[in-house]
Amino acid sequence: MDKNNALIFLDEQTDFTGEIKASDIILYGKISGTIWAEDSIRLKSGSYMEGEVYTKDFFPEKGAVYNGKLHIIKSESQNDTTKKSQPKQSGLNFRTGLQKIFSILSSWAL
C-alpha cells in the first residue's frame, strides 16, 4: 500500500462507489468498493460500508453497517517478528475478527 498521510472524512451526504486510499477514514455516509486505510477506519452510527476493506484498526459504532470482507493488516514491525514463528494466513479468521471487534467495543465502554 502506498504511504498516504491523508485523513478522509466522509459526511452524511456521501454516497461514493470506487477505491479509496488514506491513512485514516472516518465515515458518516455511504461507501462501497475497495477501501485501504493504512491506520484505521471509523464507522459512525448510521454509516454504511460495503466491499473489500484493508486496515490495521476497524472501529464500527453501534448503528453502523458493514457488509464485505475485512482484512486486518499488520505493521511492518509486526510482520518482521511474526514471519518466523507463524505460518502465513490469508484473510481474516471469523472468530479472530469477532474477538477483535468485541475487544474494541469493550474498551469503548470503559
N, C-alpha and C positions, 0 to 999 in steps of 0.2 A: 504494500500500500504506500502511496506517495505520502510524504510528510506534509501535512497541511495544518496550520495553526488556527484555522477559521472556526469560530463558533457560529453555527447556523441556528437561528431562532425562527420557527415557523408558526405563525399565529393561527387563530381560529378559522380565518378565511382561506387558509392554504389548502389547495386540492392539487397535489403535484404527482405526476407519474414520470418515472425515469430513474436515473442514477444520481446519488448524492454522495460526495466525499467531503469529510470535515474532521476536525479533531473532536468536536463535541456537537451534539444535536439536541435541541430542546423542541419538542413537538406539542403544539396545541391543536393543530389542524389534522389534515389527512394526507398521507403519502403512500405511494406504492411503487415498488421497483427494487433495485439493488441499493442498499444503504451501507456505506462504510463510515464508521466513526472510530478514529484512532484511539480515543479515550473513552467516551461514554455517550449513551443515548438516554434521554429522559422523556418518557411519555407522560404527558399531563392528563388529568382527568378529562374525559370527553374526546381525547385524540384517537386516531385510527392509523395503524401502520400495517402494511401488508407487503410481503416479499422476502427476499434473502437479505439477512442483516449480519454484519460483521462488526464486532466491537469488543472492547475489554470489559466494559461495565454496562449493564442494561437495567434501567430503573423505571418500571411501569407503576404509575399511581393507580389507586383504586378508581375504576371507571374508564381506564384506558383500554383499548383493544389492540391486540397484536395477533396477526394471522400470517404464519410463514415459517421459515427455517432460521433459527438463531444460531450463529457461530460465535462463541466466546473465544477471542484471540488472546494470545499471551504476549507479554512484552518481550523484547529481545533478551533481557537478562533472565527471565523465566525460561525461555526456550533453551538457552545455553546450559542451564543446570538440570533441566528435566530430560533433555535428549538422551543422556547417558543412562538414566535409570528407568525410563518408561517407554513402552512400545508406542509407536505412532498411532494416534486415533484420529478418525475423521469425523467432522460434525460435532454435535453436542448430544451427549447421552441424556435422555429424557429425565431420568432420575436425578442426575447431577444438576441439570438445568433447574429443576424444581427446587432442589435443595438450595441452590444459589439464590433463586428468587425469594424463597421463604426467609433465607438469612438476611437478605437486603430489607425485606418488608419488616422483619422483626427489629432490625436496627433502627428503622424509622420510628417505631412505636416507643422507643426509649426516650 
